[in-house]
């Protein structure tokens, strides 16, 4: 992550350290990317890719992807109700049967709520959208199976350990990818072949 200089507020440096020190499931592959420059004076952005549960059936061949952005404005922003804001995105391909469920968007939002209800995660001013996209191919492409993608955009104002909020977002990614829950302190073992 970025190296802080004297102009970077101590609370943002501490948040960067908490993000760096957070251990995530091994299925989550993080990469730092350029952060947005106009939304807040200080920001860090990460992308992730998670390969889903191989036993979950069709629709989990494509990786679940996402973006986590931590914004900091020492002066605060009224809409944030604080000085920090997390802006996140999760995209997952689902099997067509799950995509046809009329309650899919509501269910996907509960994934957000459940992830943010984890111990050590104190989030407020939570908001977001869930979008479902169903694709069906025709003509020369009609042999392609139907595809369903869900996109979850969520933002919240974090309190406390920024690493806990990164962990909550990673849990959301893993849920969308179809991975079974993994309790804190438990390490997933690799699959036997």
C-alpha positions as CSV (number, residue, x, y, z in Angstrom):
1,X,0.0,0.0,0.0
2,X,1.0,3.6,-0.3
3,X,3.9,4.9,1.8
4,X,2.7,7.7,4.0
5,X,4.5,11.0,4.0
6,X,4.3,13.8,6.6
7,X,1.2,15.3,5.0
8,X,-0.9,12.1,5.4
9,X,-3.1,12.2,8.5
10,X,-2.2,9.7,11.3
11,X,-5.7,8.2,11.3
12,X,-5.4,7.4,7.6
13,X,-1.9,5.8,8.0
14,X,-3.4,3.7,10.9
15,X,-6.2,2.6,8.6
16,X,-3.7,1.6,5.9
17,X,-1.8,-0.4,8.4
18,X,-5.0,-2.2,9.5
19,X,-5.8,-3.0,5.9
20,X,-2.3,-4.3,5.4
21,X,-2.4,-6.5,8.5
22,X,-5.8,-8.0,7.9
23,X,-5.6,-11.7,6.9
24,X,-8.3,-12.9,4.5
25,X,-9.3,-16.3,3.2
26,X,-6.7,-17.7,0.8
27,X,-9.3,-17.8,-2.0
28,X,-9.4,-13.9,-2.0
29,X,-6.6,-12.5,-4.2
30,X,-6.2,-8.8,-3.6
31,X,-4.5,-6.2,-5.8
32,X,-4.0,-2.5,-5.1
33,X,-5.2,-0.2,-7.9
34,X,-5.1,3.6,-8.3
35,X,-7.7,5.2,-6.0
36,X,-10.2,7.8,-7.1
37,X,-8.7,11.2,-6.7
38,X,-11.7,13.6,-6.7
39,X,-14.0,12.0,-4.0
40,X,-11.8,12.5,-1.0
41,X,-8.3,13.9,-0.2
42,X,-7.0,10.4,0.8
43,X,-8.0,7.1,-0.6
44,X,-6.8,3.6,-1.2
45,X,-8.4,1.1,-3.6
46,X,-8.2,-2.7,-3.9
47,X,-9.6,-5.2,-6.3
48,X,-10.2,-8.8,-5.6
49,X,-10.9,-12.0,-7.4
50,X,-12.4,-15.1,-5.8
51,X,-12.9,-18.4,-7.6
52,X,-16.1,-20.0,-6.4
53,X,-17.0,-23.4,-5.0
54,X,-16.3,-26.0,-7.7
55,X,-19.1,-28.1,-6.3
56,X,-21.7,-25.3,-6.6
57,X,-22.5,-26.2,-10.2
58,X,-22.9,-24.1,-13.4
59,X,-22.3,-20.4,-13.1
60,X,-19.4,-20.6,-10.7
61,X,-16.7,-21.1,-13.3
62,X,-16.2,-17.3,-13.7
63,X,-14.5,-15.7,-10.7
64,X,-16.4,-13.3,-8.5
65,X,-14.7,-9.9,-8.6
66,X,-14.9,-6.8,-6.6
67,X,-13.5,-3.5,-5.6
68,X,-13.0,-2.0,-2.1
69,X,-12.2,1.7,-1.7
70,X,-11.5,3.4,1.6
71,X,-12.0,7.1,1.4
72,X,-10.8,9.6,4.1
73,X,-11.6,13.3,4.4
74,X,-10.3,14.7,7.7
75,X,-12.9,17.5,7.5
76,X,-15.7,14.9,7.2
77,X,-18.5,14.9,4.7
78,X,-22.1,15.3,5.8
79,X,-23.4,12.3,3.7
80,X,-20.8,10.1,5.3
81,X,-21.6,11.0,8.9
82,X,-17.9,10.7,9.6
83,X,-14.4,11.1,8.2
84,X,-14.1,7.7,6.5
85,X,-16.3,6.0,3.8
86,X,-16.1,2.5,2.3
87,X,-17.3,2.2,-1.3
88,X,-17.5,-1.4,-2.6
89,X,-18.6,-3.4,-5.5
90,X,-19.1,-7.2,-5.9
91,X,-19.9,-8.9,-9.2
92,X,-20.7,-12.6,-9.4
93,X,-22.1,-15.0,-12.0
94,X,-24.8,-17.2,-10.7
95,X,-26.6,-20.2,-12.1
96,X,-29.7,-19.4,-14.2
97,X,-32.0,-21.0,-11.6
98,X,-30.8,-18.7,-8.8
99,X,-31.0,-15.8,-11.2
100,X,-34.7,-16.4,-11.9
101,X,-35.5,-16.2,-8.2
102,X,-37.7,-13.0,-7.8
103,X,-36.1,-12.5,-4.3
104,X,-32.5,-12.6,-5.6
105,X,-31.8,-8.9,-5.1
106,X,-33.2,-9.0,-1.6
107,X,-31.2,-12.1,-0.8
108,X,-28.0,-10.5,-2.1
109,X,-28.6,-7.5,0.1
110,X,-28.8,-9.7,3.1
111,X,-25.3,-10.9,2.2
112,X,-24.2,-7.3,2.7
113,X,-26.1,-7.0,6.0
114,X,-24.8,-10.3,7.3
115,X,-21.2,-9.4,6.4
116,X,-21.5,-6.1,8.2
117,X,-23.0,-7.8,11.3
118,X,-19.7,-9.6,11.9
119,X,-18.0,-9.1,15.3
120,X,-15.7,-6.1,15.2
121,X,-17.4,-4.4,12.3
122,X,-19.1,-1.1,13.2
123,X,-20.8,0.3,10.1
124,X,-23.4,3.0,9.8
125,X,-25.0,5.1,7.0
126,X,-25.2,1.8,5.0
127,X,-26.7,2.1,1.5
128,X,-26.5,0.4,-1.9
129,X,-28.0,-1.3,-4.8
130,X,-28.3,-4.8,-6.2
131,X,-28.6,-5.3,-9.9
132,X,-29.5,-8.6,-11.7
133,X,-28.6,-9.0,-15.3
134,X,-30.0,-12.0,-17.2
135,X,-28.5,-12.8,-20.7
136,X,-29.9,-15.2,-23.2
137,X,-28.2,-15.9,-26.5
138,X,-29.9,-16.2,-29.9
139,X,-29.1,-17.1,-33.5
140,X,-25.6,-18.3,-34.1
141,X,-25.0,-18.0,-30.3
142,X,-28.1,-19.9,-29.1
143,X,-26.0,-22.8,-27.9
144,X,-24.6,-20.7,-25.2
145,X,-26.2,-21.3,-21.8
146,X,-28.2,-18.5,-20.2
147,X,-26.1,-16.3,-17.8
148,X,-27.1,-14.4,-14.7
149,X,-24.9,-11.8,-13.1
150,X,-25.5,-10.0,-9.9
151,X,-23.8,-6.7,-9.0
152,X,-23.8,-5.5,-5.5
153,X,-22.8,-1.9,-4.8
154,X,-22.6,-0.9,-1.2
155,X,-21.2,1.9,0.8
156,X,-20.9,2.6,4.5
157,X,-19.2,4.7,7.1
158,X,-16.8,2.5,9.1
159,X,-15.9,3.0,12.7
160,X,-13.0,1.2,14.4
161,X,-10.6,-1.1,12.7
162,X,-10.5,-0.6,8.9
163,X,-9.2,-4.2,8.5
164,X,-12.4,-5.5,10.0
165,X,-14.3,-3.7,7.2
166,X,-12.0,-5.2,4.6
167,X,-12.7,-8.6,6.1
168,X,-16.5,-8.0,6.0
169,X,-16.2,-7.1,2.3
170,X,-14.1,-10.2,1.6
171,X,-16.8,-12.3,3.3
172,X,-19.4,-10.7,1.0
173,X,-17.2,-11.7,-2.0
174,X,-16.9,-15.3,-0.8
175,X,-20.6,-15.5,-0.1
176,X,-21.4,-14.3,-3.7
177,X,-18.8,-16.8,-5.0
178,X,-20.7,-19.6,-3.4
179,X,-18.0,-20.5,-0.8
180,X,-19.2,-21.9,2.5
181,X,-18.8,-19.7,5.6
182,X,-15.6,-19.9,7.4
183,X,-15.6,-19.1,11.1
184,X,-13.0,-16.7,12.5
185,X,-9.8,-18.4,13.5
186,X,-10.4,-21.4,11.2
187,X,-8.2,-21.9,8.2
188,X,-9.6,-23.6,5.0
189,X,-7.7,-26.6,3.9
190,X,-6.9,-27.1,0.3
191,X,-9.0,-29.6,-1.7
192,X,-7.7,-33.1,-2.1
193,X,-7.4,-34.2,-5.7
